Amino acid sequence: MQVGINTAVYEDEVKAGASQLDCIKTLVGRNEIGAVEVRGEFFKPTTKDTELAAISQLCRDNHWDLYYSVPEELFGPNGYNASLQTNLDMAAKYQIKSLKYSLGKVSLMSSSTLSQLRQLLKSSQTQVTIENQPNDNGQLAVVETALDWIKQQKLPLGYTFDSGNWYWIDQQPEPAFTTLKSAITVFHLKDIKNQNTVMLGDGDTDWRQLLKALPETTPVFIEYNIQSQNLPEQIALVQQALS
């Protein structure tokens, strides 16, 4: 199993003016990397298409899968997010393997709306996942109910488990992982201490045991701000845990 890099790793560099493309280029030659996940909020609207095209080519050249984090909720009072069609078109254009949305709040939908959503998801080659959130919509009972509903409605949606988000709603990730394990299709890795994200090994999360319990086919993304000099060590720690 290889390590995935979410560009949250480069938050400091992006805030200082670097593009996600510039940051991802620094991974070239690292054979332990299998995927990168870019963040929609890190793109500048005027250069997004050009940059995404270059990132897509870079991923193909290095045999990396490309993932995309959408900074929006999938579900809300009006059914599902209208941006889904646009983002699926974007994913097809740039060979993005998976789109991640936050869960939001599942509300009653008409049968026609459900049918539209089901057809939209089934007709796409791109996986769409929903992620637990660090708010009331991310409570374990809410996520569990939503995932059960998704299964009942036969919606082909995956689930991204974020090990860090549970702490902000005063829940531990380990019990949540045990409850939701069968639904997990992507894993976002963080170590937390006193509700702050810290370097792996410095927090209270039993992250090694969580990784060991994942199927080998589940992609694992490092997703927290890391100083550039510390990134190789953090990647090595994850690689060791996955080996």
DAQUIQUI-V701935 format. One record per pair of residues at least 4 apart in sequence whose ideal C-beta (glycine too) atoms are under 8 Angstrom apart, sorted by sequence separation. I is the first residue (numbers start at 1). GAP is how many residues later the second one is. D is the distance in Angstrom with one decimal. If there is no record, write none. Layout:
BEGIN
I | GAP | D
I | GAP | D
END
This chain:
BEGIN
5 | 4 | 5.6
10 | 4 | 5.5
11 | 4 | 6.2
12 | 4 | 6.3
14 | 4 | 5.7
18 | 4 | 4.6
19 | 4 | 7.2
20 | 4 | 6.0
21 | 4 | 6.5
22 | 4 | 7.8
38 | 4 | 6.9
39 | 4 | 7.8
43 | 4 | 7.3
44 | 4 | 6.5
47 | 4 | 5.3
48 | 4 | 6.0
49 | 4 | 6.4
50 | 4 | 6.6
51 | 4 | 6.2
52 | 4 | 6.1
53 | 4 | 6.6
54 | 4 | 6.3
55 | 4 | 6.3
56 | 4 | 6.6
57 | 4 | 6.2
58 | 4 | 6.3
59 | 4 | 8.0
75 | 4 | 7.5
76 | 4 | 7.8
78 | 4 | 8.0
80 | 4 | 6.0
82 | 4 | 7.9
83 | 4 | 5.5
84 | 4 | 6.1
85 | 4 | 6.5
86 | 4 | 6.4
87 | 4 | 6.3
88 | 4 | 6.6
89 | 4 | 6.4
90 | 4 | 6.3
91 | 4 | 7.8
92 | 4 | 7.9
109 | 4 | 4.4
110 | 4 | 7.0
111 | 4 | 6.2
112 | 4 | 6.5
113 | 4 | 6.5
114 | 4 | 6.2
115 | 4 | 6.2
116 | 4 | 6.2
117 | 4 | 6.4
118 | 4 | 6.1
119 | 4 | 5.9
120 | 4 | 6.8
124 | 4 | 7.5
133 | 4 | 5.0
134 | 4 | 5.8
138 | 4 | 6.9
139 | 4 | 6.9
140 | 4 | 6.0
141 | 4 | 6.3
142 | 4 | 6.3
143 | 4 | 6.2
144 | 4 | 6.4
145 | 4 | 6.4
146 | 4 | 6.3
147 | 4 | 6.5
148 | 4 | 6.4
149 | 4 | 6.2
151 | 4 | 7.9
162 | 4 | 7.8
165 | 4 | 7.5
167 | 4 | 7.5
171 | 4 | 7.5
172 | 4 | 7.1
173 | 4 | 5.7
174 | 4 | 6.7
175 | 4 | 6.4
176 | 4 | 5.9
177 | 4 | 5.8
180 | 4 | 6.3
192 | 4 | 6.7
198 | 4 | 4.1
199 | 4 | 8.0
206 | 4 | 6.4
207 | 4 | 6.3
208 | 4 | 6.4
209 | 4 | 6.4
210 | 4 | 7.1
214 | 4 | 4.5
222 | 4 | 7.4
226 | 4 | 5.3
227 | 4 | 7.5
230 | 4 | 5.9
231 | 4 | 6.2
232 | 4 | 6.3
233 | 4 | 6.5
234 | 4 | 6.8
235 | 4 | 6.1
236 | 4 | 6.2
237 | 4 | 6.6
238 | 4 | 6.2
239 | 4 | 6.3
13 | 5 | 4.1
14 | 5 | 7.6
18 | 5 | 5.7
38 | 5 | 7.6
43 | 5 | 4.1
59 | 5 | 4.3
75 | 5 | 6.0
76 | 5 | 6.8
91 | 5 | 3.8
109 | 5 | 5.0
133 | 5 | 3.8
137 | 5 | 5.9
138 | 5 | 6.3
150 | 5 | 4.8
166 | 5 | 4.5
167 | 5 | 7.7
171 | 5 | 6.1
192 | 5 | 6.0
193 | 5 | 4.9
198 | 5 | 4.6
205 | 5 | 7.6
226 | 5 | 5.0
14 | 6 | 6.8
27 | 6 | 5.3
58 | 6 | 7.8
59 | 6 | 7.1
74 | 6 | 6.0
75 | 6 | 7.4
90 | 6 | 7.0
91 | 6 | 7.9
132 | 6 | 4.3
136 | 6 | 7.1
166 | 6 | 6.2
167 | 6 | 7.4
191 | 6 | 7.1
192 | 6 | 6.9
197 | 6 | 7.8
214 | 6 | 7.0
7 | 7 | 7.2
44 | 7 | 7.9
59 | 7 | 4.4
74 | 7 | 5.3
121 | 7 | 6.0
150 | 7 | 5.2
166 | 7 | 4.4
177 | 7 | 7.7
190 | 7 | 5.2
191 | 7 | 5.6
200 | 7 | 6.5
10 | 8 | 6.9
43 | 8 | 6.4
73 | 8 | 6.6
91 | 8 | 5.7
109 | 8 | 7.6
191 | 8 | 6.9
226 | 8 | 5.7
13 | 9 | 7.5
14 | 9 | 7.0
27 | 9 | 7.0
43 | 9 | 7.4
72 | 9 | 5.7
164 | 9 | 7.6
191 | 9 | 4.9
193 | 9 | 6.4
211 | 9 | 6.3
10 | 10 | 7.1
13 | 10 | 5.5
56 | 10 | 6.0
74 | 10 | 7.1
163 | 10 | 4.5
166 | 10 | 5.5
191 | 10 | 6.9
193 | 10 | 4.0
55 | 11 | 6.8
72 | 11 | 6.1
88 | 11 | 7.1
132 | 11 | 5.1
189 | 11 | 7.7
191 | 11 | 6.4
192 | 11 | 4.9
193 | 11 | 5.5
24 | 12 | 5.5
87 | 12 | 5.5
147 | 12 | 6.1
161 | 12 | 8.0
191 | 12 | 3.5
192 | 12 | 6.4
222 | 12 | 6.2
7 | 13 | 4.9
10 | 13 | 3.9
70 | 13 | 7.1
191 | 13 | 7.7
192 | 13 | 5.5
222 | 13 | 6.9
9 | 14 | 7.7
24 | 14 | 7.7
38 | 14 | 7.5
163 | 14 | 7.4
191 | 14 | 4.7
161 | 15 | 7.8
190 | 15 | 7.1
7 | 16 | 6.1
130 | 16 | 7.5
161 | 16 | 6.5
191 | 16 | 5.6
222 | 16 | 6.1
7 | 17 | 7.0
38 | 17 | 6.3
70 | 17 | 5.9
84 | 17 | 7.9
190 | 17 | 7.9
20 | 18 | 5.2
189 | 18 | 6.1
220 | 18 | 6.6
5 | 19 | 7.7
20 | 19 | 7.3
36 | 19 | 7.6
68 | 19 | 7.5
161 | 19 | 6.4
81 | 20 | 6.8
130 | 20 | 7.9
159 | 21 | 6.9
5 | 22 | 6.3
20 | 22 | 5.3
68 | 22 | 7.7
189 | 22 | 7.4
220 | 22 | 6.6
20 | 23 | 7.0
36 | 23 | 6.4
68 | 23 | 6.6
81 | 23 | 7.6
161 | 23 | 4.6
187 | 23 | 7.6
159 | 24 | 4.4
160 | 24 | 7.7
163 | 24 | 7.4
164 | 24 | 7.3
187 | 24 | 7.5
159 | 25 | 5.6
160 | 25 | 7.1
161 | 25 | 7.4
163 | 25 | 6.8
167 | 25 | 4.7
104 | 26 | 7.8
140 | 26 | 7.8
159 | 26 | 5.7
160 | 26 | 4.2
161 | 26 | 5.3
162 | 26 | 4.2
163 | 26 | 5.8
164 | 26 | 3.1
74 | 27 | 3.8
99 | 27 | 5.9
101 | 27 | 6.9
103 | 27 | 4.5
130 | 27 | 5.9
138 | 27 | 5.7
158 | 27 | 3.4
159 | 27 | 7.5
160 | 27 | 7.3
161 | 27 | 6.9
163 | 27 | 5.4
164 | 27 | 7.8
168 | 27 | 6.3
187 | 27 | 6.0
197 | 27 | 4.5
199 | 27 | 7.4
211 | 27 | 7.4
5 | 28 | 6.2
14 | 28 | 5.2
19 | 28 | 7.5
36 | 28 | 5.5
38 | 28 | 7.3
40 | 28 | 6.7
66 | 28 | 7.0
68 | 28 | 4.9
73 | 28 | 6.3
74 | 28 | 7.0
75 | 28 | 6.5
76 | 28 | 5.1
77 | 28 | 7.6
79 | 28 | 7.1
98 | 28 | 6.5
99 | 28 | 7.3
100 | 28 | 7.8
101 | 28 | 7.3
102 | 28 | 6.9
103 | 28 | 6.4
128 | 28 | 7.7
129 | 28 | 6.6
130 | 28 | 7.7
131 | 28 | 7.6
132 | 28 | 7.8
138 | 28 | 7.4
158 | 28 | 6.4
160 | 28 | 5.9
162 | 28 | 7.1
163 | 28 | 7.9
164 | 28 | 5.4
167 | 28 | 5.3
197 | 28 | 7.4
3 | 29 | 5.5
4 | 29 | 7.4
7 | 29 | 7.1
33 | 29 | 7.7
35 | 29 | 5.5
36 | 29 | 7.8
37 | 29 | 7.9
38 | 29 | 7.4
40 | 29 | 6.2
66 | 29 | 6.4
67 | 29 | 6.8
70 | 29 | 5.7
72 | 29 | 6.1
73 | 29 | 4.6
74 | 29 | 6.6
75 | 29 | 3.9
76 | 29 | 6.5
80 | 29 | 7.6
97 | 29 | 6.7
98 | 29 | 4.2
99 | 29 | 5.0
100 | 29 | 4.9
101 | 29 | 5.5
102 | 29 | 5.5
103 | 29 | 6.5
104 | 29 | 7.9
128 | 29 | 5.7
129 | 29 | 3.8
130 | 29 | 6.2
131 | 29 | 4.1
132 | 29 | 6.8
163 | 29 | 7.8
212 | 29 | 7.0
2 | 30 | 5.9
3 | 30 | 5.9
4 | 30 | 6.2
5 | 30 | 7.5
6 | 30 | 7.7
7 | 30 | 6.8
21 | 30 | 5.1
28 | 30 | 7.6
34 | 30 | 6.4
35 | 30 | 4.0
36 | 30 | 6.3
37 | 30 | 3.7
38 | 30 | 5.7
39 | 30 | 4.7
40 | 30 | 5.3
41 | 30 | 4.3
66 | 30 | 5.0
67 | 30 | 6.0
68 | 30 | 7.2
70 | 30 | 6.3
72 | 30 | 6.9
73 | 30 | 6.7
74 | 30 | 5.5
75 | 30 | 6.0
77 | 30 | 5.4
79 | 30 | 4.8
96 | 30 | 6.0
97 | 30 | 6.5
98 | 30 | 7.3
99 | 30 | 7.3
100 | 30 | 7.6
101 | 30 | 7.1
103 | 30 | 5.8
128 | 30 | 6.8
129 | 30 | 5.9
130 | 30 | 7.0
131 | 30 | 7.8
132 | 30 | 5.8
134 | 30 | 7.9
139 | 30 | 5.9
184 | 30 | 7.0
211 | 30 | 4.7
2 | 31 | 6.3
3 | 31 | 6.6
4 | 31 | 3.9
5 | 31 | 5.2
6 | 31 | 4.3
7 | 31 | 5.3
8 | 31 | 6.5
20 | 31 | 6.7
24 | 31 | 6.2
33 | 31 | 6.3
34 | 31 | 6.6
35 | 31 | 7.2
36 | 31 | 7.0
37 | 31 | 6.9
38 | 31 | 7.0
40 | 31 | 5.0
66 | 31 | 6.0
67 | 31 | 4.7
68 | 31 | 5.3
69 | 31 | 4.9
70 | 31 | 5.0
73 | 31 | 3.0
75 | 31 | 4.7
76 | 31 | 6.9
79 | 31 | 7.9
98 | 31 | 6.2
100 | 31 | 5.7
102 | 31 | 5.0
127 | 31 | 5.4
129 | 31 | 4.5
131 | 31 | 5.6
134 | 31 | 4.2
138 | 31 | 5.6
140 | 31 | 5.9
174 | 31 | 8.0
187 | 31 | 5.7
189 | 31 | 5.8
199 | 31 | 6.4
211 | 31 | 6.0
2 | 32 | 2.8
4 | 32 | 6.7
5 | 32 | 7.2
7 | 32 | 5.3
19 | 32 | 5.8
35 | 32 | 6.0
37 | 32 | 5.7
39 | 32 | 7.0
40 | 32 | 7.9
65 | 32 | 4.7
67 | 32 | 7.8
68 | 32 | 7.2
73 | 32 | 7.6
75 | 32 | 6.8
88 | 32 | 6.9
92 | 32 | 7.1
105 | 32 | 5.3
133 | 32 | 6.2
134 | 32 | 7.8
139 | 32 | 7.2
173 | 32 | 6.2
174 | 32 | 5.6
181 | 32 | 6.7
186 | 32 | 6.9
187 | 32 | 7.0
189 | 32 | 6.6
1 | 33 | 7.8
2 | 33 | 7.2
4 | 33 | 6.2
6 | 33 | 7.1
21 | 33 | 5.2
25 | 33 | 6.8
65 | 33 | 7.8
67 | 33 | 6.9
80 | 33 | 7.3
84 | 33 | 7.8
91 | 33 | 7.3
92 | 33 | 6.7
104 | 33 | 6.1
132 | 33 | 5.4
134 | 33 | 7.7
135 | 33 | 7.6
136 | 33 | 7.3
143 | 33 | 7.7
147 | 33 | 6.9
164 | 33 | 5.9
177 | 33 | 5.5
185 | 33 | 6.7
186 | 33 | 5.5
187 | 33 | 4.7
188 | 33 | 5.3
189 | 33 | 5.6
190 | 33 | 6.3
191 | 33 | 8.0
208 | 33 | 4.8
21 | 34 | 5.4
24 | 34 | 6.3
28 | 34 | 6.1
79 | 34 | 4.7
92 | 34 | 6.7
103 | 34 | 5.5
121 | 34 | 6.2
122 | 34 | 5.8
131 | 34 | 7.5
132 | 34 | 7.2
134 | 34 | 3.6
135 | 34 | 6.8
184 | 34 | 6.2
187 | 34 | 7.0
189 | 34 | 6.4
190 | 34 | 5.0
200 | 34 | 5.6
207 | 34 | 7.4
7 | 35 | 5.9
20 | 35 | 6.7
27 | 35 | 7.7
60 | 35 | 7.0
85 | 35 | 6.4
91 | 35 | 4.0
102 | 35 | 7.6
103 | 35 | 7.0
118 | 35 | 7.1
121 | 35 | 4.8
134 | 35 | 6.1
140 | 35 | 7.5
144 | 35 | 6.3
174 | 35 | 7.6
186 | 35 | 7.0
188 | 35 | 4.5
199 | 35 | 6.4
59 | 36 | 7.6
84 | 36 | 6.4
88 | 36 | 4.8
118 | 36 | 6.5
121 | 36 | 6.7
140 | 36 | 5.0
144 | 36 | 6.7
147 | 36 | 5.0
174 | 36 | 7.0
177 | 36 | 7.2
201 | 36 | 6.6
21 | 37 | 7.1
27 | 37 | 8.0
80 | 37 | 5.0
105 | 37 | 8.0
118 | 37 | 5.7
143 | 37 | 6.6
173 | 37 | 7.0
200 | 37 | 4.9
52 | 38 | 7.5
56 | 38 | 4.2
79 | 38 | 7.4
88 | 38 | 5.8
117 | 38 | 6.5
118 | 38 | 7.7
200 | 38 | 7.0
55 | 39 | 7.6
56 | 39 | 5.4
103 | 39 | 7.9
106 | 39 | 7.9
114 | 39 | 6.0
140 | 39 | 6.4
56 | 40 | 7.5
88 | 40 | 7.6
103 | 40 | 6.7
106 | 40 | 5.0
140 | 40 | 7.7
53 | 41 | 6.5
114 | 41 | 7.9
164 | 41 | 7.7
52 | 42 | 5.0
163 | 42 | 5.9
103 | 43 | 6.0
106 | 43 | 5.9
84 | 44 | 7.3
132 | 44 | 7.6
163 | 44 | 6.2
163 | 47 | 6.2
189 | 49 | 6.7
74 | 54 | 7.6
75 | 55 | 7.8
74 | 56 | 5.4
129 | 56 | 5.9
129 | 57 | 5.5
131 | 57 | 7.2
127 | 58 | 7.1
164 | 59 | 7.7
73 | 60 | 7.8
98 | 60 | 7.3
100 | 60 | 5.2
164 | 60 | 7.2
4 | 61 | 7.7
6 | 61 | 7.9
162 | 61 | 7.4
35 | 62 | 7.7
4 | 63 | 7.1
6 | 63 | 6.8
37 | 63 | 7.5
73 | 64 | 7.7
75 | 71 | 7.7
74 | 83 | 7.9
100 | 86 | 7.0
98 | 88 | 6.8
67 | 119 | 7.6
67 | 152 | 7.7
65 | 154 | 7.3
67 | 154 | 7.4
6 | 182 | 6.8
35 | 184 | 5.6
37 | 184 | 5.4
34 | 185 | 7.2
35 | 186 | 7.2
37 | 186 | 7.6
26 | 202 | 7.7
33 | 202 | 7.6
32 | 203 | 6.2
32 | 204 | 7.9
30 | 205 | 7.2
32 | 207 | 4.9
9 | 213 | 6.0
12 | 213 | 6.2
9 | 214 | 7.3
11 | 214 | 4.1
1 | 215 | 5.1
4 | 215 | 5.1
6 | 215 | 4.5
8 | 215 | 4.9
9 | 215 | 7.0
10 | 215 | 7.9
12 | 215 | 7.3
13 | 215 | 7.4
4 | 216 | 6.0
5 | 216 | 6.7
6 | 216 | 6.5
8 | 216 | 6.0
9 | 216 | 6.8
1 | 217 | 7.9
3 | 217 | 6.4
4 | 217 | 3.8
5 | 217 | 5.8
6 | 217 | 3.9
8 | 217 | 6.3
9 | 217 | 5.0
3 | 218 | 7.9
4 | 218 | 7.1
1 | 219 | 7.0
3 | 219 | 6.5
9 | 222 | 6.5
5 | 230 | 7.8
3 | 232 | 5.5
3 | 235 | 5.0
3 | 236 | 5.7
2 | 237 | 7.9
3 | 239 | 7.1
2 | 240 | 7.7
1 | 241 | 4.3
1 | 242 | 7.9
END
